[in-house]
Amino acid sequence: MVRTSPADLYIAFKKIKEDALSSHPAASVLILAAPDVDAVCACKLMTCYRSI
């Protein structure tokens, strides 16, 4: 298990937000999933199948 400090998480989240806001005019979606089998499978299902 990787241990991070709250300051590291704040910096990472700030960078993610900056990257998302700078991708104009395209929209971006960030999907976070827990590192367990059910969450990873659900994330895979949500990102593989796109509605037409």
C-alpha positions as CSV (number, residue, x, y, z in Angstrom):
1,M,0.0,0.0,0.0
2,V,1.3,3.4,-0.9
3,R,1.1,6.1,1.8
4,T,0.7,9.7,0.9
5,S,0.4,12.8,2.9
6,P,-2.6,15.1,2.7
7,A,-0.4,17.8,1.1
8,D,0.6,15.3,-1.7
9,L,-3.1,14.6,-2.3
10,Y,-3.9,18.3,-2.4
11,I,-1.2,18.9,-5.0
12,A,-2.3,16.0,-7.1
13,F,-6.0,17.0,-7.0
14,K,-5.0,20.6,-7.9
15,K,-3.1,19.4,-10.9
16,I,-6.0,17.2,-12.0
17,K,-8.4,20.1,-11.8
18,E,-6.0,22.4,-13.7
19,D,-5.5,19.9,-16.5
20,A,-9.3,19.4,-16.8
21,L,-10.0,23.1,-16.9
22,S,-7.3,23.7,-19.6
23,S,-8.7,21.2,-22.1
24,H,-11.2,23.7,-23.7
25,P,-13.4,23.3,-25.7
26,A,-13.4,19.6,-25.0
27,A,-15.0,18.3,-21.8
28,S,-13.2,15.8,-19.6
29,V,-14.5,13.4,-17.0
30,L,-12.4,11.9,-14.3
31,I,-13.5,8.5,-12.9
32,L,-11.9,7.4,-9.7
33,A,-12.2,3.8,-8.5
34,A,-11.1,1.9,-5.5
35,P,-8.4,-0.7,-6.1
36,D,-10.6,-3.7,-5.5
37,V,-12.0,-6.1,-8.1
38,D,-15.6,-4.9,-8.1
39,A,-14.6,-1.2,-8.5
40,V,-12.1,-1.9,-11.2
41,C,-14.6,-4.0,-13.1
42,A,-17.3,-1.4,-12.8
43,C,-14.9,1.3,-14.0
44,K,-14.0,-0.8,-17.0
45,L,-17.6,-1.4,-17.9
46,M,-18.3,2.4,-17.7
47,T,-15.3,3.3,-19.8
48,C,-15.6,0.6,-22.5
49,Y,-19.2,0.9,-23.6
50,R,-20.2,4.2,-25.1
51,S,-23.7,5.2,-25.9
52,I,-24.4,5.9,-29.6
